[in-house]
């Protein structure tokens, strides 16, 4: 039976996706102003994956992310002020201004970091799952990675161990079709069916429409329940699309306008609005209220970050473990 949402859950789902979208758009603006420096990988277009999966977790579950981690952090309800401050390298950032865009972190939320090395976060997730198993805790680990990570040795080694030890990991493969500028058809033998890679390790896997937040929620809930009850790891391949380049430094010339527009017609936020209106879950007035609230949250985050102090030089030596 398809999942159904009540009004409160529908409004929360819309608000989180809208927050991610507007926050990311503001990040692009701040990057152009020079207030966000270094690498910046935006999550625009993929909001349904983050919101649909993370909203299905318990508060004490773990999340391990990749370098396109802002959407995951916001979906986990990390403080937007602290996230923006981190992006601007300020002392009030969630990682003290020392991590930047690719290394958001908040232990209190079980958000165990974004990682810049492709696939490098997957064995870390398996390590966390091993600790859960050893301590007999009622937790799961949700691990996000992109299509490019499937070609890394980390992926295969980690899935093998997770399967052998029946570890509580939910692997979320965000297939946005491009590893930087290379299309999936040119980089992986199975093309658009990356989830089949899990078969080799006897891990149940499924492929879903990552632009449909309802489909994501439904699959995430059943997968998490299976894993939490001792069923071992699962893998979900969410077919999605980034509407922008790989990073702010990428003009995206390898994609044509028709392809981009075809995917924008599947915009996850617009799809969910259409569904919610058709089901009378909420109305235009509700949308207007949420939109204004989210805009204010983003404005406040920018103001907070701009007014925050830079980290002290000595802070670079803190929390270093040899």
N, C-alpha and C positions, 0 to 999 in steps of 0.2 A: 504494500500500500504506500503511495507517495506520501511524503512527510507533509504535515500541516502545521502552520504557525498561528499562535494567537496574536492579538494586536501588539502586545508589549514586545514579544520576541521579534515580530516583523519590524517594529520601529527601531529596536536595538540593532537589528541586522542592517537596516538601511543607514542608520546613523554611523555605524562603524565603517561601512564601505565608503560613505560620503566623506567621513573624516580622513580616511586614507587618501582618497582622491585629491581633496583640497590641500591637505598637508603636503603631498608630493608635488603638486603644482606650485605651491609656495616655496618648496625647497628649490625647485628649478629657478624661480625668480631670485631667491637669495644667492644661489650659485652665480647667476649672471651679475649680481651686484658685487660679487667677490667676498661675501660674508661666509659662504660655505666654500671650502677649498679642497683640493685633492680629488679623489674619485667620488662620484655620486651616481648610484644606480637606482633608478626610479622604478616603482612598482605599479605604475598607472596601467590599468587594464586587467590586472590580476587580482583585484580586491576580493572577489568571491572566494578564491581559494583560501586566503588567510582567514577571512571572517568565518567561512563555513566550517573549516577544520578546527581552528583554535577555540571558537565559541562552544565547541562540543567537549572540550577538556574540563577536568576538574581543576580547582585553583592550585592544588599542590603537584600537578603533573609538570613534567619538564618539557621545554621547547629548545631545540637547537636549530639555528638558522644559517643562511648563507649571506653573501655580501649584499643582496637585495633585501635587506632585513627590516626596513622601516615599517612596511605594511604589517609584518608579523608582530612587531613590537607594539604597534598601535592596536592591533586586534587583541593582543594580550593585555591591553589597557595599561601599558607603561605610560608614565606621565609625559604628555606631549611637550610640556615646557622643558623637561629634562632631555627629551630626544632632540628637540631643536637646538638646545644649548650644546649638546654633544656634537651635533653636525657643524656647529660654529666653533667647536674646539674650546668651549668655556668650562670653567671649573665646576659649574653647577650641572654639567651634563651627566647622563646616566653612567658614563664610564669616566667621569672626572675630566672630560675634555681630552683624554689621551687615546681614545679609540677611534673617534670619528664615525663616519657614515657606516662603515663595514663592521663595526665592533660594538654594537649596542648590547648592554648587559644589565640585568636586574635579577639578582638571586631571589629577592623577596617575591617576585612574580614567577619564579621558576624559569625565567628566560635566560638561558645559559650561553647566550652570545651569538653574534653573527660572525662568520669566519670567511676570510678573504681567499684562502686556498681552495680551489675547486675540489669538492669532495672531501676536504679535510675534516669537515664537521661530522661526517657519517660515523667514523670509528669513535668519536667522542660521544655521540649519542648511544652507541652500543656499550661504551664504558659506563655511562650513567645507568643504562638498563641493567648492566651486570650488577651494579651496586644495589639497585632496587630488588633484584632477584636474591642477592646475598642477604639482604636485610629483611626479606619477605615483606616489603612495603606494598601498599595498594596504590601504586602509581604506574603511569606509562610515560614513555618518552615519545614526543613527536619530532621527527627530523625532516627538515625541508632541504631539498636540493634541486638543481636544475637538470635539464637533459644532458648538458655537457658532462656532468659528473658521472653519468652511467658508463662512460668510457674510461674512467679512472680505476686504478687498482684498489683504491680505498673502498669503492662501492662493492666490489665482489668479495673482498676479504671480510668486510663488515657484515654483509648479508649472510655469508656462509656461517660465521660465528653466531649471529643472531638466530639463525635457523637451528643450528646444532644445539644451542643452549636454550631454545624456546624463550627468548628474551622479550620483554614487553616494549617493543618498539613499533610505532606506526610511521612507516616511511612515506613521505609525501613528495612525489616526483612532479615538479612543476614544469611541464613541457610547453615552453613558449615558442618552440620550433627553431630557435636560433641559439647556438652557443657562440656568443659574441656575434660575428657576422656570417657564420656558416650555418646553412640550413640543415636540419636533421637528416634529410635524405642523403646528404653528402658526408655525414659523419657517423652514421650508425646503420648497421646491416639490416636491422628490423624496421628501419624507417619510423613510421608513426606508431609503432606498437612496442614502445620501450618496456612496458609492464611485463612483457613476456620474459624479460631477463630474470625475473624473480623465480620463474619456473625451475630453473637450474638448481635453485637452493630450496625447493619445496616450500616456498613462501606464497601464500594466497595473494593474488594481485588482481586488481581491476582497473579499468580505464573509464574515466568519467568526463563529462563536459564541465570544465573548470570555469566556464563563463556563467553557469547556472548555479547560483548559491544554494538553491534548494536541493539540487542533486548532490552538491558537495556536503551539505549538512547531513543528508540521509546516509550517504556512504561513510562519512566520518564517524557518525554515531555508532553504526553497526560494527565498523572496524575497531573502534576504540573499545567497545563492549567485549568483542571477541578477545582482543589482546589482554584487556584487564582481567578477564576471567581465566587466564592461563593458557589461552590458545596459541601463544607465540606471536611472532611478528607478522605484519601485513604490509602490503605496498599498494598505494593508490597513485595512479598516474592521472593527473588533472591536466587536460588539454586546455591551454590558455594562450594568451598573447599579450606581449607588452606593446603598448601603443606608441612608445617612444624608443629611442635608440638604446643600445646596450648600456651606455653611460652617457653623461652629459657631453662627453668628448666625441660621441659617435653620431654622425649625421644620418646614419641609416640608409645610405645610398644603395645598399644591396637589396632593398625591398621596394616593390613598386607601390604606387598610390592605390591602385585597385585592391591589392591584397590588404593593405592597411585599412581601407574604408570598409571592405567586406567584414573584417573583424570588428571594426568599430560599430557596425550594425548589430553586433552581438554584445555590445557594452553591458557588462554584468549589472551595473547600477540601473541603467534604463530598463533592462529586462525585468529586474525585480520591482521597479516602480510600476511598470505595466501590469505585472502579475498582481501586486498588492492592491492596486486600484480596481482591477477586475474582480477581485475576491472581497472587496470592501474591507480590507484589513486596515487601511488608513486612507486618508483623503488628501487633497491638495493643501489644505490648511496645516495638516500635520507635517507635510513636506516642507512648507515654508518656515515653520517654527524650527525644525531640525536644521535646515540649511543655514538659518541665521545663527543658531547656537554653535554650529560647527565652524562657521566663519569666524566667530568671536574666539573660539578656542585656538584657532590657528593664529589669529592676530595677537592674542595674548602670549602664545608661545614665541613668536618672533620678538615681541617687546621684551619678554623675560630674557631671552637669549642675548639680545643686543645689550641689555643693561647688566648682564652678568660679567664677572671678572674673568680674566684669563687665568689659567692655572699657574701656580708658582713653579719656577724652574725645578725646585727641589722635589716636586711631586712626581717627577718622572722616575724617581728611585723608589717610590713607595709600592708596596704590594708586588714586588718582584720575587719570584721563587725560583731558586736554582736547583 
